[in-house]
Amino acid sequence: MSRAPRAVVGVPIRDAECLSEALETLLAQTEREFRVVVVDDSDTDEPGALARSFAARDERVGYHRNGRRLGLVGNWRRAFALARAAAPEAPYFAWASDHDVWEPGWLAALCAELDARPAAVLAYPLNDAISESGDVVRGPWRFGTGGETASLRFVRVLRRMVAGDMVYGLFRVDALEACGILREVLMPDRLLLAELSLQGEFRQVPELLWHRRVRERVADSPLQRGPELFPGGQTSALPWWLAHARVLGRAKGIGVAAAYAGLVPALHVARRVHHAVHRVAA
């Protein structure tokens, strides 16, 4: 590389089904000064063999195989740690899935957005959802918190976040570190985004630059399922929203924890009712 990396992309992998396309589109970015760190938590050799083939032909790619199964949270945390070790000077970091598709201008646009917005801690583009065969199954959504106060950002993020998509945005590294990366609780993406909203703005680039693949065999996000998160069992018996409030109370104070605990359960119930009504209507 001619210059220090602008960003590092951590790719936690579990299977090889769409990995080749994912890595090909990541490496085809118009922004060239970045690195990709692949961290293998799979049960078979196929994903690792494929990732190593990319590392052998592109010096920007690093590959690491876990000595034991870490689960989603452990693997995401290790991906961040290895990314920081690979390029400690890089100001930006993103997680990338092992099955999605990125447009060539994805990373350049998000880097430019954070460069231009010092108050922003997270940038993400418009994205859609595609099927396993590549057909569009859901169009883009829109949400940002530019120009808002910390208290308003916090409430609006709790109410409007699309956590499973936003967690794949580009983070300012120091802000992400201040939030404990990804904590060992159920729905850790929601907790991360709630805590991060207190630090700075979320900015959405108004371009369709990322396609999230929805695989038919996955009924809901693995970020919400205990066995995928923690192979050795959950770390807390508390309901997820109480576990989040406890973490926020320790990190940000009792007022933030009380606001979270007061808002989230009602929002969660409302969403479940909304989804149930739509399933019946369908």
ChimeraX attribute file (.defattr): number of C-alpha atoms within 10 A of each C-alpha:
attribute: neighborCount
match mode: 1-to-1
recipient: residues
	/A:1	10
	/A:2	6
	/A:3	8
	/A:4	13
	/A:5	20
	/A:6	19
	/A:7	29
	/A:8	30
	/A:9	24
	/A:10	28
	/A:11	26
	/A:12	27
	/A:13	24
	/A:14	22
	/A:15	18
	/A:16	20
	/A:17	13
	/A:18	16
	/A:19	20
	/A:20	17
	/A:21	16
	/A:22	19
	/A:23	24
	/A:24	13
	/A:25	15
	/A:26	22
	/A:27	20
	/A:28	14
	/A:29	17
	/A:30	14
	/A:31	17
	/A:32	17
	/A:33	18
	/A:34	22
	/A:35	26
	/A:36	27
	/A:37	26
	/A:38	26
	/A:39	25
	/A:40	26
	/A:41	24
	/A:42	20
	/A:43	12
	/A:44	12
	/A:45	12
	/A:46	14
	/A:47	21
	/A:48	23
	/A:49	13
	/A:50	14
	/A:51	23
	/A:52	17
	/A:53	13
	/A:54	19
	/A:55	17
	/A:56	12
	/A:57	9
	/A:58	13
	/A:59	11
	/A:60	18
	/A:61	22
	/A:62	21
	/A:63	19
	/A:64	17
	/A:65	14
	/A:66	12
	/A:67	8
	/A:68	10
	/A:69	16
	/A:70	20
	/A:71	19
	/A:72	24
	/A:73	23
	/A:74	18
	/A:75	22
	/A:76	23
	/A:77	19
	/A:78	19
	/A:79	26
	/A:80	26
	/A:81	15
	/A:82	20
	/A:83	26
	/A:84	20
	/A:85	10
	/A:86	16
	/A:87	16
	/A:88	15
	/A:89	14
	/A:90	19
	/A:91	18
	/A:92	25
	/A:93	27
	/A:94	25
	/A:95	21
	/A:96	25
	/A:97	20
	/A:98	22
	/A:99	22
	/A:100	22
	/A:101	24
	/A:102	23
	/A:103	16
	/A:104	17
	/A:105	17
	/A:106	25
	/A:107	27
	/A:108	16
	/A:109	20
	/A:110	23
	/A:111	22
	/A:112	12
	/A:113	19
	/A:114	23
	/A:115	14
	/A:116	10
	/A:117	16
	/A:118	11
	/A:119	15
	/A:120	22
	/A:121	23
	/A:122	32
	/A:123	26
	/A:124	31
	/A:125	26
	/A:126	19
	/A:127	22
	/A:128	18
	/A:129	21
	/A:130	19
	/A:131	15
	/A:132	17
	/A:133	9
	/A:134	14
	/A:135	10
	/A:136	15
	/A:137	12
	/A:138	14
	/A:139	12
	/A:140	14
	/A:141	11
	/A:142	13
	/A:143	18
	/A:144	19
	/A:145	19
	/A:146	15
	/A:147	13
	/A:148	14
	/A:149	14
	/A:150	16
	/A:151	12
	/A:152	13
	/A:153	23
	/A:154	24
	/A:155	18
	/A:156	17
	/A:157	22
	/A:158	21
	/A:159	13
	/A:160	12
	/A:161	18
	/A:162	16
	/A:163	19
	/A:164	17
	/A:165	19
	/A:166	20
	/A:167	21
	/A:168	21
	/A:169	22
	/A:170	27
	/A:171	26
	/A:172	23
	/A:173	22
	/A:174	13
	/A:175	20
	/A:176	21
	/A:177	13
	/A:178	12
	/A:179	20
	/A:180	14
	/A:181	21
	/A:182	21
	/A:183	17
	/A:184	20
	/A:185	26
	/A:186	25
	/A:187	23
	/A:188	22
	/A:189	22
	/A:190	24
	/A:191	25
	/A:192	20
	/A:193	23
	/A:194	24
	/A:195	24
	/A:196	26
	/A:197	26
	/A:198	21
	/A:199	20
	/A:200	23
	/A:201	25
	/A:202	27
	/A:203	24
	/A:204	20
	/A:205	19
	/A:206	13
	/A:207	15
	/A:208	17
	/A:209	20
	/A:210	23
	/A:211	23
	/A:212	23
	/A:213	22
	/A:214	21
	/A:215	14
	/A:216	9
	/A:217	7
	/A:218	8
	/A:219	8
	/A:220	12
	/A:221	11
	/A:222	15
	/A:223	19
	/A:224	17
	/A:225	14
	/A:226	18
	/A:227	14
	/A:228	16
	/A:229	24
	/A:230	19
	/A:231	14
	/A:232	12
	/A:233	10
	/A:234	15
	/A:235	12
	/A:236	12
	/A:237	9
	/A:238	13
	/A:239	11
	/A:240	17
	/A:241	22
	/A:242	19
	/A:243	21
	/A:244	26
	/A:245	24
	/A:246	20
	/A:247	19
	/A:248	24
	/A:249	16
	/A:250	11
	/A:251	15
	/A:252	15
	/A:253	13
	/A:254	15
	/A:255	12
	/A:256	21
	/A:257	21
	/A:258	15
	/A:259	15
	/A:260	23
	/A:261	18
	/A:262	14
	/A:263	14
	/A:264	18
	/A:265	15
	/A:266	10
	/A:267	14
	/A:268	13
	/A:269	11
	/A:270	12
	/A:271	12
	/A:272	11
	/A:273	12
	/A:274	11
	/A:275	12
	/A:276	12
	/A:277	11
	/A:278	10
	/A:279	9
	/A:280	7
	/A:281	7
	/A:282	6
